[in-house]
Amino acid sequence: MTVTSPLLITGGTGTLGRLVVPRLRDAGCNVRILSRRSHESGDGIEFMIGDLATGEGLEAALDGIGTIVHCAGSSKGDEGKARNLVRAASRSGARHLVYISVVGADRIPVVSGLDRTMFGYFASKRAAENVVADSGLPWTTLRATQFHDLMLTVAQQLAKLPVMPVPAGVRYQPIDAGEVAARLVELSLGKPSGLVPDIGGPRVYESTELLRSYLRASHRHRLLMPVRLPGKAARAVRAGANLAPEQAVGHRTWEDFLAERLR
Ligand SMILES: NC(=O)c1ccc[n+]([C@@H]2O[C@H](COP(=O)([O-])OP(=O)(O)OC[C@H]3O[C@@H](n4cnc5c(N)ncnc54)[C@H](OP(=O)(O)O)[C@@H]3O)[C@@H](O)[C@H]2O)c1
């Protein structure tokens, strides 16, 4: 399918967005990327400067845009970013807003300050989902499990310590960000579909197993120290609220990813 008006990708410079952009180009689409910094445009990719946290630059970035793929995000404040985007997109007459959220956004109760400190990200993704769903714009939201890249970053940080603390009883189902990108592109080129089935990696791992694979692949030796996280949110995560085992549709495993990335 060839789309003539460009699609706007927020977060097109990030881990996921960087993988969405070439797939859209391969599908024959022109792409506009919103970023807080300037980049050189070219080859069907136009960069526009804007900040979703302030709303600055959004009006110009959305001019002539039909479909928005909203991949920008950070550990905090995604609700506000979504609100600013939706406000500007409603004014510009966008026809489809595609949003990437996280598995567990609706199932991890963030009640106490402690919950918020450790799992506030999930609450902010849930709040952003609601902003998208209530926007009045036609929308599609996909929830994904953690990307391999994120798990690797966490493992590398923890490995700086002589003993690696591991959240006891917590499991993960990491997925290849390229596979999430491919699904997002498919959704972006299709009709607005509301909340679509989750996307999860091929296998569920104990957190200790994930870290041991990392240590093996990076030829390191560390002791692992299981730490039991307190609070309701942590309890929900131990019960598997961050997993989508029935949607284990990803193919590339954590071990494959590590073998390639740490080669
Ligand atoms: N990582 C995971 O495991 C995971 C799992 C499920 C869902 N998700 C979701 O997937 C999305 C992408 O994650 P990622 O890991 O690819 O993120 P990332 O690598 O950290 O990239 C973040 C992107 O957001 C943009 N951004 C951040 N704040 C912005 C602002 N105020 N205005 C405009 N752009 C802003 C950045 O653009 P500039 O720096 O160029 O401005 C960057 O391109 C996020 O919504 C995340 O919640 C991630």
The ligand as an SDF file (V2000), in Angstrom:
LIG
                    3D

 48 52  0  0  0  0  0  0  0  0999 V2000
   11.5180   -0.2740   25.9000 N   0  0  0  0  0  0  0  0  0  0  0  0
   10.5990   -1.2060   26.2010 C   0  0  0  0  0  0  0  0  0  0  0  0
   10.8970   -2.2930   26.6900 O   0  0  0  0  0  0  0  0  0  0  0  0
    9.1450   -0.9040   25.9010 C   0  0  0  0  0  0  0  0  0  0  0  0
    8.1750   -1.9040   26.0820 C   0  0  0  0  0  0  0  0  0  0  0  0
    6.8250   -1.6060   25.7840 C   0  0  0  0  0  0  0  0  0  0  0  0
    6.4880   -0.3360   25.3360 C   0  0  0  0  0  0  0  0  0  0  0  0
    7.4590    0.6090   25.1860 N   0  0  0  0  0  0  0  0  0  0  0  0
    7.0930    1.9360   24.7100 C   0  0  0  0  0  0  0  0  0  0  0  0
    7.6170    2.1010   23.4050 O   0  0  0  0  0  0  0  0  0  0  0  0
    7.9210    3.4780   23.1880 C   0  0  0  0  0  0  0  0  0  0  0  0
    9.3370    3.6040   22.6480 C   0  0  0  0  0  0  0  0  0  0  0  0
   10.2460    3.0880   23.6040 O   0  0  0  0  0  0  0  0  0  0  0  0
   11.8120    3.1140   23.2860 P   0  0  0  0  0  0  0  0  0  0  0  0
   12.4430    2.1120   24.2030 O   0  0  0  0  0  0  0  0  0  0  0  0
   12.0320    3.0390   21.8260 O   0  0  0  0  0  0  0  0  0  0  0  0
   12.1820    4.5780   23.7910 O   0  0  0  0  0  0  0  0  0  0  0  0
   13.5980    5.3300   23.6950 P   0  0  0  0  0  0  0  0  0  0  0  0
   14.6060    4.5350   22.9490 O   0  0  0  0  0  0  0  0  0  0  0  0
   13.9330    5.7920   25.0840 O   0  0  0  0  0  0  0  0  0  0  0  0
   13.2540    6.6060   22.8010 O   0  0  0  0  0  0  0  0  0  0  0  0
   12.4440    7.6040   23.3020 C   0  0  0  0  0  0  0  0  0  0  0  0
   12.0130    8.4720   22.1600 C   0  0  0  0  0  0  0  0  0  0  0  0
   11.0390    9.4090   22.6640 O   0  0  0  0  0  0  0  0  0  0  0  0
   11.3620   10.6810   22.1840 C   0  0  0  0  0  0  0  0  0  0  0  0
   10.9350   11.6580   23.1980 N   0  0  0  0  0  0  0  0  0  0  0  0
   11.0980   11.5500   24.5440 C   0  0  0  0  0  0  0  0  0  0  0  0
   10.5960   12.6520   25.1500 N   0  0  0  0  0  0  0  0  0  0  0  0
   10.1100   13.4590   24.1580 C   0  0  0  0  0  0  0  0  0  0  0  0
    9.4980   14.7280   24.1440 C   0  0  0  0  0  0  0  0  0  0  0  0
    9.2810   15.4230   25.2850 N   0  0  0  0  0  0  0  0  0  0  0  0
    9.1370   15.2640   22.9460 N   0  0  0  0  0  0  0  0  0  0  0  0
    9.3750   14.5750   21.7940 C   0  0  0  0  0  0  0  0  0  0  0  0
    9.9700   13.3730   21.7400 N   0  0  0  0  0  0  0  0  0  0  0  0
   10.3410   12.8250   22.9200 C   0  0  0  0  0  0  0  0  0  0  0  0
   12.8500   10.7020   21.9550 C   0  0  0  0  0  0  0  0  0  0  0  0
   13.1240   11.5970   20.8890 O   0  0  0  0  0  0  0  0  0  0  0  0
   14.2830   12.7360   20.9030 P   0  0  0  0  0  0  0  0  0  0  0  0
   15.2540   12.3780   21.9830 O   0  0  0  0  0  0  0  0  0  0  0  0
   14.8620   12.6590   19.5060 O   0  0  0  0  0  0  0  0  0  0  0  0
   13.5550   14.0190   21.1470 O   0  0  0  0  0  0  0  0  0  0  0  0
   13.1220    9.2660   21.5220 C   0  0  0  0  0  0  0  0  0  0  0  0
   12.9910    9.1320   20.1180 O   0  0  0  0  0  0  0  0  0  0  0  0
    7.6620    4.1880   24.5110 C   0  0  0  0  0  0  0  0  0  0  0  0
    6.3810    4.7500   24.4920 O   0  0  0  0  0  0  0  0  0  0  0  0
    7.7010    3.0590   25.5230 C   0  0  0  0  0  0  0  0  0  0  0  0
    6.9210    3.3290   26.6720 O   0  0  0  0  0  0  0  0  0  0  0  0
    8.7620    0.3570   25.4340 C   0  0  0  0  0  0  0  0  0  0  0  0
  1  2  1  0
  2  3  2  0
  2  4  1  0
  4  5  1  0
  4 48  2  0
  5  6  2  0
  6  7  1  0
  7  8  2  0
  8  9  1  0
  8 48  1  0
  9 10  1  0
  9 46  1  0
 10 11  1  0
 11 12  1  0
 11 44  1  0
 12 13  1  0
 13 14  1  0
 14 15  2  0
 14 16  1  0
 14 17  1  0
 17 18  1  0
 18 19  2  0
 18 20  1  0
 18 21  1  0
 21 22  1  0
 22 23  1  0
 23 24  1  0
 23 42  1  0
 24 25  1  0
 25 26  1  0
 25 36  1  0
 26 27  1  0
 26 35  1  0
 27 28  2  0
 28 29  1  0
 29 30  1  0
 29 35  2  0
 30 31  1  0
 30 32  2  0
 32 33  1  0
 33 34  2  0
 34 35  1  0
 36 37  1  0
 36 42  1  0
 37 38  1  0
 38 39  2  0
 38 40  1  0
 38 41  1  0
 42 43  1  0
 44 45  1  0
 44 46  1  0
 46 47  1  0
M  CHG  2   8   1  16  -1
M  END
$$$$
